[in-house]
Amino acid sequence: MTVTTAAGADPWAIPPLFAQLVDDTSLLQPKSEALGVDAVVARYLSARDGRYGGLVGQLVCPVSRLPALVQELARSVPSRPVDVSLVVDTGLGAVPKALSTVFSRSSLLTPRTVETAAPPDVDGVWLERVSEFVPEDVMAVVEPRRPASTGPDSTAEWLEAVRRVAAHGCAPKLRCGGPRASDVPSVVEVEEFVRVVVDAGRPFTTLGLRQVVRLDDGVRPVQHGILNLLVGVARALAGGDVRTALESTDGSALAHEVGEFSERAVKGVRGLLSRCGADPEPVPATRLADLGLLA
């Protein structure tokens, strides 16, 4: 679907495929690399309220850093509440207090999701416990961790955990990158994950997508791309070739395919790929604009 700007419409409007797609995960970075909360908040608010603000999604915050975030937002006085995703890093028992804090500061924050990593033996009992801690109007996101060992059995166990998470009504999360080489899944693993969530019909989120187009130049570490995943999901919904979409490093070709998405395809893709967690430095609007996907 090619989005055009109608007379009188917002010339900075973001096409529906990219609306609120990219979350800011800066607060999840290792302490040695992390920006201060003040710098993260300033950058996030500037991006959200700027020209391509419609691209910006949630601010992702570990529960342990929530007090500092609240303090900084109170000092910054945002023009409207910040959509926040709470990442459980101090145990599920800390979630009620964290949500209470967020709800009590409604002028600063709006809780959208609660994210947690799943134990290796994730089952219905554990997932029900997650649901008990997360209100119905807040999405529960669960990351079944890929096994450290490779092989068909371990991959099958991981994918079965993804199915259980989706069947329980939670949104599975796919880690696409991170500080360790093992944080980057193979193309085959990403394809299999996509096919599982498409079959389940449940939305999913990602973490660690820092590129708009796949980076695979034989010099730098391989990184998956946002456009690759969007096209991969669209092809999976249509019964097409997912793997070549995930492998492509041709930004122009991917952008052309995205530009041909029908309105129905856009709704289908975003109904599944709800958010992409990235450290937006800068927010990838410039690259998307270079490819002709943003005005």
Residue pairs with C-beta under 8 A, 6 or more apart in sequence:
1 15
1 16
1 17
1 259
1 260
1 261
1 262
1 263
1 265
1 266
2 259
2 260
3 13
3 15
3 16
5 11
5 13
5 295
11 295
12 51
12 52
12 53
12 54
12 295
13 54
13 295
14 52
14 54
14 55
14 294
15 266
15 293
15 294
16 263
16 266
16 267
16 270
17 230
17 258
17 261
17 266
17 269
17 270
18 54
18 55
18 288
18 293
18 294
19 54
19 55
19 270
20 54
20 55
20 56
20 57
20 58
20 83
20 275
21 55
21 57
21 226
21 270
21 273
21 275
21 276
22 55
22 56
22 57
22 226
22 275
22 276
22 278
22 280
22 283
22 284
23 57
23 58
23 59
23 60
23 85
23 205
23 275
23 276
23 277
23 278
24 40
24 43
24 44
24 47
24 56
24 57
24 58
24 59
24 60
24 278
24 279
24 280
25 60
25 207
25 208
25 277
25 278
25 279
26 34
26 35
26 40
26 43
26 44
26 279
26 280
26 281
27 34
27 37
27 40
27 59
27 60
27 61
27 62
27 65
27 69
28 60
28 62
28 87
28 207
28 277
29 35
29 279
30 179
33 179
35 43
37 65
37 68
37 69
37 71
37 72
38 72
40 59
41 59
41 69
41 72
41 73
41 76
42 76
43 280
43 281
44 56
44 59
44 82
45 76
45 78
45 79
45 82
47 53
47 56
47 280
47 282
47 283
48 56
48 82
49 79
51 285
52 283
52 285
52 289
52 294
55 283
55 284
55 285
55 288
55 294
56 280
56 283
57 83
57 275
57 276
58 83
58 84
58 85
58 112
58 113
58 275
59 69
59 82
59 83
59 84
59 85
60 84
60 85
60 87
60 115
60 277
61 69
61 84
61 85
61 86
61 87
62 86
62 87
62 89
62 90
63 86
63 87
63 88
63 89
63 90
63 94
63 95
63 98
64 89
64 90
66 86
66 98
66 101
66 102
67 101
69 84
69 109
70 101
70 105
70 108
70 109
73 82
73 105
73 108
73 109
74 105
74 108
78 108
81 106
81 107
81 108
81 109
81 110
82 108
82 109
82 110
83 110
83 112
84 102
84 109
84 110
84 111
84 112
85 112
85 113
85 114
85 115
85 141
86 95
86 98
86 99
86 102
86 111
86 113
86 114
86 115
87 115
87 116
88 94
88 95
88 114
88 115
88 116
88 117
92 116
92 129
92 130
92 133
95 114
95 133
95 134
96 133
99 111
99 114
99 135
99 138
102 109
102 110
102 111
103 111
111 135
111 138
112 138
112 139
113 138
113 139
113 140
113 141
113 171
113 205
113 275
114 133
114 134
114 138
114 139
114 140
114 141
115 141
115 142
115 143
115 173
115 205
116 130
116 140
116 141
116 142
116 143
117 142
117 143
117 145
118 126
118 142
118 143
118 144
118 145
118 161
118 165
119 126
120 145
122 142
122 144
122 161
122 164
122 165
123 164
124 164
124 168
127 142
127 164
127 165
127 168
127 170
128 168
130 140
130 142
130 170
131 140
131 168
131 169
131 170
134 140
139 170
139 171
139 203
140 169
140 170
140 171
141 170
141 171
141 172
141 173
141 205
142 165
142 170
142 171
142 172
142 173
143 172
143 173
143 174
143 175
143 207
144 158
144 161
144 162
144 164
144 165
144 172
145 158
145 175
146 155
146 158
146 175
146 185
146 189
147 154
147 155
147 157
147 158
148 182
155 189
155 192
159 192
159 193
159 196
162 172
162 193
162 196
162 197
163 196
163 200
165 171
165 172
166 172
166 196
166 197
166 200
166 202
166 204
167 200
169 202
170 202
171 202
171 203
171 204
171 205
171 274
172 193
172 196
172 197
172 202
172 204
172 205
173 204
173 205
173 206
173 207
174 185
174 190
174 193
174 204
174 205
174 206
174 207
175 183
175 185
175 206
175 207
175 208
176 183
176 184
176 185
176 190
176 206
176 207
176 208
176 209
176 223
176 224
176 229
177 183
177 184
177 207
177 208
177 209
177 210
177 223
177 224
178 184
178 207
178 208
181 221
183 208
184 208
184 221
184 222
184 223
184 224
185 193
185 224
187 243
187 246
187 247
188 243
190 224
190 229
190 232
190 246
191 232
191 242
191 243
191 246
193 204
194 229
194 232
194 233
194 236
194 242
195 236
195 242
197 203
197 204
197 272
198 233
198 236
198 237
198 272
201 272
202 272
203 271
203 272
203 273
203 274
204 272
204 273
204 274
205 273
205 274
205 275
205 276
205 277
206 229
206 273
206 275
206 276
206 277
207 277
208 277
208 278
209 223
209 224
209 225
209 226
209 229
209 276
209 277
209 278
210 223
210 278
210 279
211 223
211 224
211 225
211 226
212 225
212 226
212 227
212 251
212 284
212 287
212 288
212 291
213 225
213 226
213 227
213 228
213 248
213 249
213 250
213 251
213 254
213 287
214 222
214 223
214 224
214 225
214 228
214 246
214 247
214 248
214 249
215 221
215 222
215 223
215 225
215 249
216 222
216 223
216 247
216 249
217 249
224 246
225 254
226 276
226 278
226 284
227 251
227 254
227 255
227 258
227 291
228 245
228 246
228 247
228 248
228 254
229 246
229 273
229 276
230 258
230 269
230 273
231 245
231 248
231 254
231 257
231 258
232 242
232 245
232 246
233 268
233 269
233 272
233 273
234 240
234 257
234 261
234 265
234 268
234 269
235 241
235 242
235 245
236 242
237 265
237 268
237 269
237 272
238 265
245 254
245 257
248 254
251 287
251 291
252 291
254 291
255 291
255 292
255 293
258 293
259 292
259 293
261 269
278 284
285 294
288 294
289 295
